[in-house]
């Protein structure tokens, strides 16, 4: 059973417009959520995160929104740039899910974002 | 400061062969992780080491073994490779102070024929 779902495998957006990437989760015990960005032939890099006690976190052009009642989070990129073209992974975790200190992350399948110049 | 390094970058094995994937981090992180990524799939945790001297199974541990050699190094061993283990393998590390954020290496692309 997939606990973190990214239902859109791909998304195309014009440069300068807003990109919205969505993520749903099923485990209500998750208390921390992260977005990772991955370019081809590279490892994922951390982008932005949000704790379950917040509903918004902003870092420059990137904003993550969390709707706990809907078990939904979204990543907004404004304005989108061609360099943002990558695969974006949503990840979730909860403290001590497998023992204190484990901090395991559960990843979605990713959304491939293409920003068209 | 190289971050997380993985060797080799690419490897082709025949079914039944064994090999060890190496991972090292120079950030003095306590926790280290091994993931695999398959086409159309997210990253799935194979094994992790919460701290030096401890290792635990993740979501997909079958067919793999790990060794936390010291605080810097965490290796993944395939004793008898199978085509189902064809994948891209990522190592990651986490600092005790960075909460949930993990830092990833560049990956090893493994093909088993």
HADDOCK unambig.tbl for C-alpha pairs under 7 A between the chains (distance, minus, plus):
assign (segid A and resid 42 and name CA) (segid B and resid 106 and name CA) 4.70 0.50 0.50
assign (segid A and resid 42 and name CA) (segid B and resid 107 and name CA) 6.71 0.50 0.50
assign (segid A and resid 43 and name CA) (segid B and resid 90 and name CA) 6.94 0.50 0.50
assign (segid A and resid 43 and name CA) (segid B and resid 104 and name CA) 5.47 0.50 0.50
assign (segid A and resid 43 and name CA) (segid B and resid 105 and name CA) 5.37 0.50 0.50
assign (segid A and resid 43 and name CA) (segid B and resid 106 and name CA) 4.27 0.50 0.50
assign (segid A and resid 43 and name CA) (segid B and resid 107 and name CA) 5.93 0.50 0.50
assign (segid A and resid 44 and name CA) (segid B and resid 104 and name CA) 5.99 0.50 0.50
assign (segid A and resid 45 and name CA) (segid B and resid 103 and name CA) 6.77 0.50 0.50
assign (segid A and resid 45 and name CA) (segid B and resid 104 and name CA) 6.71 0.50 0.50
assign (segid A and resid 46 and name CA) (segid B and resid 101 and name CA) 6.98 0.50 0.50
assign (segid A and resid 101 and name CA) (segid B and resid 50 and name CA) 5.72 0.50 0.50
assign (segid A and resid 102 and name CA) (segid B and resid 50 and name CA) 5.30 0.50 0.50
assign (segid A and resid 103 and name CA) (segid B and resid 100 and name CA) 6.01 0.50 0.50
assign (segid A and resid 107 and name CA) (segid B and resid 42 and name CA) 5.51 0.50 0.50
assign (segid A and resid 107 and name CA) (segid B and resid 43 and name CA) 5.84 0.50 0.50
assign (segid A and resid 108 and name CA) (segid B and resid 42 and name CA) 5.18 0.50 0.50
assign (segid A and resid 109 and name CA) (segid B and resid 40 and name CA) 6.22 0.50 0.50
assign (segid A and resid 109 and name CA) (segid B and resid 41 and name CA) 4.63 0.50 0.50
assign (segid A and resid 109 and name CA) (segid B and resid 42 and name CA) 3.78 0.50 0.50
assign (segid A and resid 110 and name CA) (segid B and resid 42 and name CA) 6.17 0.50 0.50
